[in-house]
Amino acid sequence: MKNEKQIHLPGGRDQLGFTLGNVKIKDQSILIIGSGCEEVAKTFIREGASKVELIVEDYESLMNSNMLLSEADGLNPKMMDFEFTDFDENQFDLVYAQASISTEKRNRILKEIRRILKNEGILSVGEIVKLEEFVPQFVQDIFNMSELDPLCCEKIEKFYTDRNFEIIDNQDYSKTLKEYYSLNLKKLEETEDELGENEKSYYKKIISQLSHQSKVYLKQGGDQFIGFYSLIAKVNKR
């Protein structure tokens, strides 16, 4: 994995490595949920997956994924609502979601994941979590701004087992967030230098939000309350 391209998401390449070390990929039908996972999709193809689907929620993410996967045979990203996909029941052996379902829609998305996974199919999921049950208001503001609804790290396993997922393994990848937010700031600085005035005006809100989130985590103590956990779980339908 040393020479592989970076995955710019919470969890970095760690969640992918965690998955490859625990889950069969060869000859499996796989769905990836969320933008930023283009390198994950390419890796699954290289590992011999029979089919890989990637879905994103918005047009800009779709355009970006199409560009990044333009030379990858058999990878055609689609735009779908994660709660209501176009896939058939019992279609996938593995669903992979990295930092893409930690929202108020989580319950409905998991219901859809259960529908499209085969019995005893695998979910590899990475979630933004709260490291403490009660977080200060400045951290809650970050969650609200990002439309996140994190679970407390101590309750995340029970949340999944209560929904008939059998936990196979879990890992704490909170350490990846420092690199993620640091790279956010670096990319924002580079992007602002490249954008014209009209583009800066258009992206002002997004740039401001990302900058604020990154600084809260790196410089204002957010790292004491924001974490990232990955779970590998098997769905039981019977």
Backbone as JSON, one array per atom type, in Angstrom:
{
  "sequence": "MKNEKQIHLPGGRDQLGFTLGNVKIKDQSILIIGSGCEEVAKTFIREGASKVELIVEDYESLMNSNMLLSEADGLNPKMMDFEFTDFDENQFDLVYAQASISTEKRNRILKEIRRILKNEGILSVGEIVKLEEFVPQFVQDIFNMSELDPLCCEKIEKFYTDRNFEIIDNQDYSKTLKEYYSLNLKKLEETEDELGENEKSYYKKIISQLSHQSKVYLKQGGDQFIGFYSLIAKVNKR",
  "N": [[0.83, -1.22, 0.0], [2.2, 1.11, 0.11], [2.92, 2.77, -2.06], [0.58, 3.7, -3.02], [-2.0, 6.02, -4.06], [-3.09, 8.83, -2.14], [-5.94, 8.78, 0.02], [-8.25, 11.13, 0.47], [-9.93, 11.42, 2.98], [-11.55, 11.2, 6.2], [-10.04, 8.67, 8.1], [-8.37, 7.96, 6.05], [-6.14, 5.87, 4.22], [-6.27, 3.85, 5.97], [-8.76, 2.67, 6.67], [-9.35, 1.32, 4.3], [-7.19, -0.51, 4.18], [-7.76, -1.97, 6.49], [-10.14, -3.16, 5.7], [-9.31, -4.73, 3.49], [-7.73, -6.51, 4.85], [-9.51, -8.06, 6.24], [-11.71, -8.88, 4.76], [-12.98, -10.78, 2.05], [-12.29, -9.97, -1.28], [-11.93, -10.72, -3.95], [-13.8, -11.79, -6.72], [-16.14, -10.74, -5.73], [-19.19, -8.83, -5.46], [-19.45, -5.41, -5.2], [-20.44, -2.45, -3.52], [-19.72, 0.95, -3.27], [-20.22, 3.66, -1.17], [-20.42, 7.06, -1.35], [-18.51, 10.09, -1.97], [-15.04, 10.72, -2.88], [-13.88, 8.26, -2.79], [-12.61, 7.11, -4.94], [-10.06, 5.94, -5.31], [-10.33, 3.76, -3.67], [-12.23, 2.28, -5.08], [-10.73, 1.65, -7.41], [-8.77, 0.07, -6.25], [-10.25, -2.16, -5.34], [-11.04, -3.23, -7.78], [-8.54, -3.95, -8.8], [-7.96, -5.92, -6.96], [-9.53, -7.96, -7.78], [-12.35, -7.94, -7.69], [-15.62, -8.83, -8.79], [-17.51, -7.02, -9.64], [-17.81, -3.51, -9.3], [-19.5, -0.86, -7.9], [-20.01, 2.65, -7.61], [-21.5, 5.17, -5.79], [-22.64, 8.55, -5.51], [-23.86, 11.6, -3.97], [-24.37, 14.11, -5.13], [-24.23, 16.37, -7.96], [-21.78, 17.69, -8.5], [-19.92, 16.07, -7.16], [-20.27, 13.77, -8.65], [-19.28, 14.57, -11.18], [-16.62, 15.01, -10.52], [-15.83, 12.43, -9.7], [-16.21, 11.03, -12.1], [-14.22, 12.21, -13.64], [-11.87, 11.43, -12.24], [-12.0, 8.71, -12.55], [-11.89, 8.22, -15.2], [-10.15, 6.73, -16.77], [-10.42, 4.22, -15.84], [-11.43, 1.08, -16.41], [-14.69, -0.3, -16.42], [-15.68, 1.09, -14.25], [-18.13, 3.14, -13.39], [-19.34, 5.83, -12.07], [-22.34, 6.73, -10.27], [-25.12, 8.91, -9.6], [-27.03, 8.94, -6.77], [-29.63, 8.83, -4.29], [-28.68, 7.96, -1.11], [-30.41, 6.74, 0.63], [-32.38, 5.61, -0.9], [-31.7, 3.67, -3.2], [-31.14, 2.49, -6.6], [-30.74, -0.18, -6.76], [-31.13, -3.79, -6.79], [-32.67, -6.04, -4.4], [-30.58, -7.94, -2.19], [-28.18, -7.78, -3.68], [-25.43, -7.2, -3.36], [-22.21, -8.31, -2.18], [-20.53, -6.91, -0.54], [-20.66, -3.81, 1.07], [-19.22, -0.65, 1.13], [-18.5, 2.11, 3.08], [-17.14, 5.15, 3.75], [-16.85, 7.59, 5.97], [-19.31, 8.65, 5.14], [-21.93, 8.24, 5.99], [-22.55, 9.3, 8.44], [-24.79, 10.85, 9.41], [-28.02, 12.43, 10.0], [-29.57, 10.82, 8.48], [-28.74, 8.28, 8.82], [-30.03, 5.92, 9.92], [-31.99, 5.32, 7.96], [-30.39, 4.98, 5.74], [-28.89, 2.74, 6.52], [-30.92, 0.86, 6.62], [-31.47, 0.65, 3.91], [-29.0, -0.32, 3.04], [-29.01, -2.84, 4.27], [-31.06, -3.97, 2.79], [-30.0, -4.22, 0.18], [-27.71, -5.71, 0.52], [-26.52, -9.08, 0.39], [-27.65, -11.94, 2.28], [-25.66, -12.43, 5.11], [-23.84, -10.78, 3.98], [-21.27, -8.22, 3.86], [-20.63, -5.22, 5.63], [-18.46, -2.56, 5.49], [-17.71, 0.08, 7.34], [-16.94, 3.46, 8.06], [-17.07, 5.8, 10.6], [-17.54, 9.16, 11.65], [-17.2, 10.02, 15.0], [-18.3, 10.9, 18.34], [-16.07, 11.47, 20.94], [-16.72, 11.77, 23.52], [-19.77, 11.59, 25.37], [-21.15, 14.0, 25.81], [-20.52, 16.97, 24.22], [-18.71, 20.09, 23.89], [-20.26, 23.28, 22.98], [-18.99, 24.52, 20.79], [-17.96, 22.41, 19.36], [-20.27, 20.97, 18.77], [-21.42, 22.83, 17.09], [-19.8, 22.54, 14.84], [-20.51, 19.98, 14.02], [-23.22, 20.46, 13.4], [-22.97, 22.33, 11.34], [-21.8, 20.77, 9.4], [-23.75, 18.98, 8.9], [-23.73, 16.62, 10.36], [-24.35, 13.8, 12.47], [-23.05, 12.49, 14.83], [-22.4, 9.35, 16.46], [-21.76, 8.37, 19.86], [-18.58, 7.1, 20.68], [-18.53, 4.95, 22.45], [-20.96, 3.78, 22.14], [-21.33, 2.93, 19.57], [-20.97, 0.31, 18.57], [-23.11, -1.13, 19.76], [-25.21, 0.21, 18.58], [-25.12, -0.76, 15.95], [-25.34, -3.57, 16.33], [-27.88, -3.71, 17.43], [-29.35, -3.39, 15.19], [-29.23, -5.7, 13.83], [-26.69, -6.29, 12.79], [-23.74, -8.12, 12.82], [-20.87, -7.62, 14.57], [-17.68, -7.92, 13.28], [-15.09, -6.95, 13.46], [-13.38, -4.06, 14.8], [-11.91, -0.78, 14.63], [-10.08, 1.97, 15.95], [-9.56, 4.85, 14.34], [-9.0, 7.47, 14.87], [-6.65, 8.9, 14.93], [-6.06, 9.51, 12.31], [-7.33, 11.85, 11.69], [-5.94, 14.2, 12.23], [-4.06, 14.44, 10.15], [-5.87, 14.55, 8.03], [-7.37, 16.97, 8.48], [-5.27, 18.79, 8.5], [-4.35, 18.59, 5.89], [-6.6, 19.51, 4.63], [-6.53, 22.29, 5.25], [-4.16, 22.99, 3.92], [-4.84, 22.4, 1.24], [-6.94, 24.2, 0.91], [-5.64, 26.66, 1.08], [-4.03, 26.53, -1.23], [-6.03, 26.32, -3.16], [-7.44, 28.75, -2.91], [-5.56, 30.53, -3.87], [-5.6, 29.87, -6.53], [-8.16, 30.33, -7.46], [-10.38, 32.51, -9.23], [-11.84, 35.8, -8.69], [-14.66, 35.69, -8.95], [-15.11, 32.95, -8.64], [-14.15, 32.59, -6.06], [-16.08, 33.99, -4.66], [-18.31, 32.42, -5.2], [-17.68, 29.95, -4.01], [-17.34, 30.69, -1.42], [-18.76, 30.13, 1.02], [-18.41, 27.35, 1.36], [-15.62, 27.15, 1.48], [-15.14, 28.69, 3.76], [-16.44, 27.15, 5.73], [-15.0, 24.68, 5.68], [-12.46, 25.6, 6.38], [-12.92, 26.63, 8.95], [-13.79, 24.3, 10.35], [-11.47, 22.72, 10.2], [-9.6, 24.27, 11.61], [-10.77, 24.37, 14.13], [-10.53, 21.69, 14.92], [-7.71, 21.32, 14.82], [-6.54, 23.44, 16.26], [-8.12, 24.41, 18.32], [-8.88, 22.56, 20.22], [-10.65, 20.64, 19.33], [-9.87, 18.07, 18.74], [-10.05, 16.6, 21.03], [-12.58, 15.74, 21.22], [-13.64, 14.78, 18.83], [-13.69, 11.95, 16.82], [-12.81, 8.99, 14.85], [-14.12, 5.99, 13.85], [-13.85, 2.68, 12.59], [-15.78, -0.03, 11.44], [-16.27, -3.48, 10.76], [-18.84, -5.42, 9.7], [-21.24, -8.07, 9.68], [-24.24, -8.74, 7.94], [-27.27, -9.98, 9.19], [-30.01, -11.58, 8.03], [-31.85, -13.46, 8.62]],
  "CA": [[0.0, 0.0, 0.0], [3.05, 2.27, 0.31], [2.99, 3.66, -3.22], [-0.76, 4.03, -3.48], [-2.38, 7.42, -3.92], [-3.75, 9.17, -0.88], [-7.41, 8.88, 0.08], [-8.48, 12.32, 1.3], [-11.13, 11.25, 3.78], [-11.25, 10.68, 7.53], [-9.71, 7.25, 7.97], [-7.31, 7.82, 5.06], [-6.03, 4.53, 3.64], [-6.35, 2.86, 7.05], [-10.0, 1.89, 6.58], [-9.22, 0.41, 3.17], [-6.31, -1.59, 4.6], [-8.53, -2.73, 7.46], [-11.1, -3.95, 4.93], [-8.59, -5.73, 2.72], [-7.19, -7.51, 5.77], [-10.57, -8.82, 6.91], [-12.83, -9.2, 3.89], [-12.69, -11.3, 0.72], [-12.62, -9.03, -2.35], [-11.93, -11.42, -5.24], [-15.07, -12.34, -7.22], [-17.27, -10.19, -4.96], [-19.93, -7.68, -5.97], [-19.18, -4.4, -4.18], [-20.96, -1.09, -3.65], [-19.05, 1.98, -2.48], [-21.14, 4.78, -0.94], [-19.81, 8.33, -0.96], [-17.46, 10.67, -2.79], [-13.69, 10.64, -2.34], [-13.48, 6.85, -2.69], [-12.22, 6.62, -6.25], [-8.92, 5.04, -5.17], [-10.86, 2.53, -3.09], [-12.83, 1.54, -6.19], [-9.65, 1.12, -8.24], [-8.12, -1.01, -5.5], [-11.12, -3.34, -5.36], [-10.93, -3.81, -9.13], [-7.23, -4.63, -8.89], [-7.99, -7.09, -6.09], [-10.29, -9.02, -8.44], [-13.8, -7.89, -7.5], [-16.35, -9.12, -10.03], [-18.19, -5.79, -10.04], [-17.71, -2.42, -8.32], [-20.36, 0.3, -8.14], [-19.74, 3.81, -6.75], [-22.59, 6.15, -5.85], [-22.45, 9.82, -4.82], [-25.16, 12.24, -3.74], [-24.58, 15.38, -5.81], [-23.71, 16.45, -9.34], [-20.37, 18.07, -8.48], [-19.17, 14.87, -6.79], [-20.34, 12.86, -9.8], [-18.36, 15.06, -12.2], [-15.27, 14.78, -10.02], [-15.57, 10.99, -9.75], [-16.07, 10.65, -13.51], [-12.9, 12.65, -14.1], [-10.83, 10.63, -11.6], [-12.12, 7.31, -12.97], [-12.07, 8.23, -16.66], [-9.31, 5.7, -17.4], [-10.63, 2.95, -15.12], [-12.45, 0.27, -17.08], [-15.71, -0.93, -15.59], [-16.07, 1.93, -13.12], [-18.99, 4.21, -13.86], [-20.05, 6.39, -10.91], [-23.74, 7.12, -10.45], [-25.66, 9.79, -8.57], [-28.23, 8.35, -6.16], [-29.93, 9.08, -2.88], [-28.19, 6.81, -0.37], [-31.54, 6.1, 1.32], [-33.27, 4.97, -1.88], [-30.9, 3.38, -4.38], [-31.82, 1.79, -7.69], [-30.24, -1.54, -6.81], [-32.03, -4.87, -6.4], [-32.43, -6.68, -3.1], [-29.59, -9.03, -2.14], [-27.33, -7.64, -4.87], [-24.0, -7.0, -3.09], [-21.5, -9.06, -1.14], [-19.86, -5.95, 0.34], [-20.91, -2.36, 0.95], [-18.12, 0.11, 1.75], [-18.88, 3.5, 3.32], [-16.09, 5.8, 4.54], [-17.21, 8.97, 6.34], [-20.39, 9.1, 4.27], [-23.28, 8.0, 6.5], [-22.66, 9.78, 9.83], [-25.75, 11.94, 9.35], [-29.34, 12.12, 10.54], [-30.17, 9.83, 7.59], [-28.04, 7.01, 9.03], [-30.95, 4.79, 10.08], [-32.63, 5.0, 6.69], [-29.34, 4.46, 4.85], [-28.58, 1.38, 6.94], [-32.04, 0.03, 6.19], [-31.26, 0.41, 2.48], [-27.83, -1.19, 2.93], [-29.48, -4.19, 4.6], [-31.9, -4.46, 1.69], [-29.23, -4.54, -1.03], [-26.7, -6.71, 0.85], [-26.93, -10.47, 0.49], [-27.59, -12.46, 3.64], [-24.27, -12.6, 5.55], [-22.98, -9.82, 3.3], [-20.41, -7.45, 4.76], [-20.57, -3.76, 5.62], [-17.28, -1.9, 6.04], [-18.17, 1.45, 7.54], [-16.15, 4.36, 8.89], [-17.97, 6.83, 11.13], [-17.17, 10.23, 12.56], [-17.83, 9.75, 16.3], [-18.0, 11.74, 19.49], [-15.23, 10.76, 21.9], [-17.44, 11.87, 24.78], [-21.22, 11.69, 25.14], [-21.53, 15.41, 25.76], [-19.42, 17.76, 23.65], [-18.96, 21.53, 24.02], [-21.07, 23.86, 21.92], [-18.22, 24.84, 19.59], [-17.85, 21.16, 18.6], [-21.61, 20.7, 18.25], [-21.61, 23.74, 15.96], [-19.12, 21.93, 13.71], [-21.37, 18.89, 13.56], [-24.41, 21.04, 12.77], [-22.55, 22.97, 10.09], [-21.48, 19.71, 8.44], [-24.92, 18.1, 8.84], [-23.33, 15.36, 10.95], [-25.03, 13.35, 13.69], [-22.15, 11.42, 15.27], [-22.67, 8.51, 17.61], [-20.68, 8.3, 20.84], [-17.74, 5.94, 20.36], [-18.85, 3.85, 23.36], [-22.28, 3.23, 21.8], [-21.46, 2.66, 18.14], [-21.15, -1.12, 18.32], [-24.48, -1.5, 20.13], [-26.1, 0.78, 17.56], [-25.15, -1.67, 14.81], [-25.87, -4.88, 16.72], [-29.33, -3.54, 17.61], [-29.94, -3.41, 13.85], [-28.94, -7.03, 13.29], [-25.36, -6.43, 12.21], [-22.8, -8.81, 13.7], [-19.56, -6.97, 14.48], [-16.55, -8.83, 13.07], [-13.9, -6.28, 14.01], [-13.48, -2.61, 14.82], [-10.64, -0.1, 14.85], [-10.12, 3.41, 16.21], [-8.66, 5.56, 13.43], [-9.07, 8.9, 15.18], [-5.34, 9.51, 14.66], [-5.99, 9.96, 10.92], [-8.01, 13.13, 11.52], [-4.97, 15.3, 12.22], [-3.56, 14.55, 8.77], [-7.0, 14.95, 7.18], [-7.67, 18.39, 8.65], [-4.08, 19.55, 8.09], [-4.35, 18.62, 4.43], [-7.7, 20.42, 4.27], [-6.03, 23.67, 5.29], [-3.18, 23.15, 2.85], [-5.55, 22.44, -0.03], [-7.71, 25.44, 0.86], [-4.7, 27.75, 0.76], [-3.66, 26.38, -2.64], [-7.21, 26.57, -3.98], [-7.75, 30.18, -2.88], [-4.6, 31.2, -4.75], [-5.89, 29.53, -7.91], [-9.5, 30.75, -7.84], [-10.65, 33.89, -9.59], [-12.7, 36.49, -7.72], [-16.02, 35.18, -9.06], [-15.11, 31.62, -8.08], [-14.03, 32.74, -4.61], [-17.38, 34.4, -4.16], [-19.22, 31.28, -5.34], [-17.29, 28.9, -3.06], [-16.99, 31.33, -0.15], [-19.36, 29.45, 2.16], [-17.77, 26.04, 1.5], [-14.24, 27.39, 1.92], [-15.2, 29.16, 5.14], [-16.82, 26.03, 6.59], [-13.88, 23.74, 5.77], [-11.38, 26.24, 7.12], [-13.33, 26.7, 10.35], [-13.77, 22.95, 10.9], [-10.09, 22.26, 10.33], [-8.94, 25.03, 12.68], [-11.34, 23.94, 15.42], [-9.92, 20.41, 15.28], [-6.25, 21.38, 14.97], [-6.01, 24.52, 17.1], [-9.02, 24.85, 19.39], [-9.24, 21.47, 21.11], [-11.65, 19.73, 18.78], [-9.34, 16.7, 18.71], [-10.42, 15.93, 22.28], [-14.0, 15.35, 21.19], [-14.02, 14.26, 17.52], [-12.92, 10.78, 16.47], [-13.22, 8.24, 13.67], [-14.09, 4.55, 14.1], [-14.23, 1.8, 11.48], [-16.37, -1.31, 11.81], [-16.63, -4.46, 9.75], [-20.0, -6.11, 10.27], [-21.98, -8.98, 8.79], [-25.69, -8.55, 8.08], [-28.04, -11.21, 9.39], [-31.37, -11.34, 7.57], [-32.72, -14.58, 8.98]],
  "C": [[0.87, 1.26, 0.0], [3.0, 3.27, -0.84], [1.62, 4.05, -3.75], [-1.06, 5.5, -3.25], [-3.16, 7.62, -2.63], [-5.26, 9.16, -1.04], [-7.72, 10.03, 1.02], [-9.86, 12.25, 1.94], [-10.7, 10.94, 5.21], [-11.03, 9.17, 7.42], [-8.62, 6.98, 6.95], [-7.32, 6.46, 4.38], [-6.2, 3.45, 4.71], [-7.62, 2.03, 6.95], [-9.93, 0.91, 5.42], [-8.34, -0.77, 3.54], [-6.99, -2.53, 5.58], [-9.5, -3.66, 6.74], [-10.39, -5.07, 4.18], [-8.05, -6.85, 3.61], [-8.24, -8.42, 6.39], [-11.65, -9.37, 5.99], [-12.34, -9.74, 2.55], [-13.15, -10.29, -0.33], [-12.78, -9.75, -3.69], [-13.29, -12.04, -5.51], [-16.29, -11.83, -6.46], [-17.9, -9.01, -5.68], [-19.95, -6.61, -4.88], [-19.83, -3.07, -4.52], [-20.17, -0.18, -2.72], [-19.99, 3.18, -2.39], [-20.34, 6.01, -0.55], [-18.67, 8.78, -1.86], [-16.1, 10.55, -2.11], [-13.13, 9.23, -2.28], [-13.03, 6.26, -4.03], [-11.04, 5.65, -6.18], [-9.33, 3.72, -4.53], [-11.45, 1.66, -4.19], [-11.77, 0.9, -7.07], [-8.96, -0.06, -7.56], [-8.95, -2.28, -5.53], [-11.09, -4.02, -6.73], [-9.61, -4.57, -9.27], [-7.2, -5.9, -8.05], [-8.9, -8.2, -6.62], [-11.77, -9.05, -8.18], [-14.51, -8.13, -8.83], [-17.07, -7.88, -10.56], [-18.05, -4.76, -8.93], [-18.59, -1.28, -8.77], [-19.96, 1.39, -7.16], [-20.88, 4.79, -6.91], [-22.24, 7.37, -5.01], [-23.78, 10.55, -4.79], [-25.41, 13.49, -4.56], [-23.83, 15.42, -7.13], [-22.23, 16.79, -9.36], [-19.49, 16.87, -8.13], [-19.16, 13.87, -7.94], [-19.35, 13.27, -10.88], [-16.91, 14.79, -11.79], [-14.9, 13.3, -10.09], [-15.38, 10.52, -11.19], [-14.7, 11.03, -14.04], [-11.8, 11.75, -13.54], [-10.84, 9.17, -12.05], [-12.22, 7.17, -14.49], [-11.26, 7.14, -17.36], [-9.45, 4.34, -16.73], [-11.76, 2.18, -15.78], [-13.42, -0.34, -16.08], [-16.14, -0.14, -14.38], [-16.84, 3.14, -13.63], [-19.81, 4.76, -12.7], [-21.48, 6.8, -11.26], [-24.15, 8.05, -9.32], [-26.97, 9.18, -8.06], [-28.4, 8.89, -4.75], [-29.52, 7.83, -2.11], [-29.31, 6.06, 0.35], [-32.4, 5.27, 0.38], [-32.49, 4.73, -3.17], [-31.73, 2.65, -5.43], [-31.46, 0.31, -7.75], [-31.28, -2.55, -6.33], [-31.72, -5.36, -5.0], [-31.35, -7.75, -3.26], [-28.61, -8.98, -3.31], [-25.83, -7.66, -4.55], [-23.48, -7.91, -1.98], [-20.88, -8.13, -0.11], [-20.35, -4.55, 0.03], [-19.84, -1.65, 1.76], [-18.54, 1.56, 1.87], [-17.86, 4.14, 4.24], [-16.45, 7.27, 4.75], [-18.36, 9.52, 5.5], [-21.79, 8.9, 4.83], [-23.48, 8.49, 7.93], [-23.59, 10.99, 9.92], [-27.07, 11.52, 9.99], [-30.06, 11.08, 9.69], [-29.64, 8.42, 7.85], [-28.99, 5.82, 9.12], [-31.55, 4.35, 8.76], [-31.6, 4.44, 5.69], [-29.0, 3.02, 5.22], [-29.69, 0.4, 6.57], [-31.89, -0.32, 4.71], [-30.06, -0.51, 2.26], [-28.22, -2.64, 3.24], [-30.28, -4.79, 3.45], [-31.05, -4.96, 0.52], [-28.06, -5.5, -0.76], [-27.32, -8.11, 0.83], [-26.92, -10.88, 1.96], [-26.14, -12.85, 3.95], [-23.31, -11.76, 4.71], [-22.3, -8.92, 4.32], [-20.57, -5.95, 4.54], [-19.26, -3.32, 6.25], [-17.6, -0.43, 6.13], [-17.22, 2.22, 8.44], [-17.01, 5.53, 9.31], [-17.2, 7.9, 11.92], [-17.91, 9.98, 13.87], [-17.51, 10.85, 17.3], [-17.17, 10.92, 20.47], [-15.78, 10.84, 23.31], [-18.92, 12.05, 24.47], [-21.67, 13.13, 24.97], [-20.33, 16.23, 25.3], [-19.74, 19.24, 23.82], [-19.66, 22.1, 22.8], [-20.26, 24.14, 20.65], [-17.99, 23.59, 18.73], [-19.2, 20.8, 18.0], [-21.91, 21.59, 17.05], [-20.97, 23.19, 14.69], [-19.97, 20.79, 13.14], [-22.6, 19.43, 12.83], [-24.08, 21.64, 11.41], [-22.32, 21.93, 8.99], [-22.63, 18.73, 8.25], [-24.57, 16.69, 9.32], [-24.14, 15.07, 12.21], [-24.23, 12.19, 14.27], [-22.69, 10.63, 16.46], [-21.52, 8.64, 18.6], [-19.9, 7.02, 20.59], [-18.08, 4.73, 21.23], [-20.17, 3.15, 22.99], [-22.39, 2.75, 20.36], [-21.66, 1.18, 17.85], [-22.57, -1.57, 18.63], [-25.48, -0.98, 19.1], [-26.23, -0.19, 16.38], [-25.71, -3.04, 15.18], [-27.38, -4.83, 16.95], [-30.06, -3.6, 16.27], [-29.54, -4.66, 13.06], [-27.69, -7.08, 12.41], [-24.48, -7.12, 13.26], [-21.41, -8.21, 13.52], [-18.46, -8.03, 14.35], [-15.28, -8.24, 13.67], [-14.15, -4.78, 14.0], [-12.11, -2.02, 15.1], [-10.9, 1.39, 15.09], [-9.08, 4.08, 15.31], [-8.73, 7.08, 13.64], [-7.75, 9.62, 14.85], [-5.24, 10.03, 13.23], [-6.56, 11.36, 10.72], [-7.04, 14.31, 11.5], [-4.43, 15.52, 10.8], [-4.66, 15.05, 7.84], [-7.26, 16.45, 7.28], [-6.48, 19.28, 8.27], [-4.04, 19.67, 6.57], [-5.48, 19.49, 3.91], [-7.21, 21.86, 4.2], [-5.04, 23.95, 4.17], [-3.86, 23.27, 1.49], [-6.35, 23.72, -0.19], [-6.82, 26.62, 0.5], [-4.3, 27.7, -0.71], [-4.83, 26.75, -3.55], [-7.53, 28.06, -4.04], [-6.81, 30.96, -3.78], [-4.94, 31.0, -6.22], [-7.24, 30.07, -8.39], [-9.54, 32.22, -8.24], [-11.62, 34.5, -8.59], [-14.13, 35.96, -7.76], [-16.13, 33.79, -8.43], [-14.99, 31.68, -6.56], [-15.36, 33.11, -3.99], [-18.35, 33.23, -4.14], [-18.95, 30.23, -4.25], [-17.01, 29.43, -1.66], [-17.5, 30.55, 1.06], [-18.67, 28.11, 2.42], [-16.36, 26.2, 2.05], [-14.21, 27.81, 3.39], [-15.51, 28.02, 6.1], [-15.65, 25.06, 6.78], [-12.73, 24.31, 6.58], [-11.7, 26.27, 8.61], [-13.25, 25.33, 11.01], [-12.34, 22.49, 11.17], [-9.37, 22.96, 11.48], [-9.47, 24.65, 14.06], [-10.69, 22.63, 15.86], [-8.45, 20.56, 15.64], [-5.79, 22.35, 16.05], [-6.88, 24.9, 18.29], [-9.53, 23.71, 20.27], [-10.27, 20.5, 20.59], [-11.19, 18.28, 18.77], [-9.67, 15.92, 19.98], [-11.83, 15.34, 22.23], [-14.43, 14.69, 19.89], [-13.1, 13.09, 17.17], [-13.44, 10.11, 15.21], [-13.03, 6.76, 13.95], [-14.51, 3.8, 12.83], [-14.72, 0.47, 12.03], [-16.48, -2.2, 10.57], [-17.69, -5.34, 10.37], [-20.67, -6.98, 9.21], [-23.47, -8.79, 9.03], [-26.36, -9.9, 8.22], [-29.5, -10.92, 9.05], [-32.34, -12.42, 8.0], [-32.81, -14.75, 10.49]]
}
